[in-house]
């Protein structure tokens, strides 16, 4: 039977990385002690090295970059709708003036 997916808190992930970096233990040893896979611990360490404390914003929370990206995508979609509407209106009024 497959293992049930577990959710780890940002604090747990940061503590796991701290244990890995401060101790003289291998990734596999720390992972075994925490009952997680070594590949998961490596991915957490990589994400933490790239983004720092913003690497684990929490369940359902987005990082600042992701929030800004979402806002810009929504604004872009709205501007495309407005542009398309103006094109149709310009075509309509051009036909009326003929």
C-alpha positions, 0 to 999 in steps of 0.5 A: 500500500502506498504511503500517505502523503505527509505535510511538513511545516516550514519550521520542520523543514528549516530545522532539518536543514539546520541539522544537516548543515550544523552537524557532521551527519550525512543527508541519509542519516538526517533523513533517516532520523527524521523519517523522510527521504534523502531526496526530499531533504536535498530538495529542501536544502536546494530550495533554501539555498536559492530563496533563503527564509522565503523558501517555505512560506507555509501551506497555501501561502505564496512567496512575494515573487509568486504573488507579484507574478499572479497579480501581473498575469491577472492585469495582463488578462484584463488589459487584453480584454480591454484591447479586444473590446476597443478593437471591436468598438473601432470596427463598429464605428468605422462601419457606421461612418461609411 
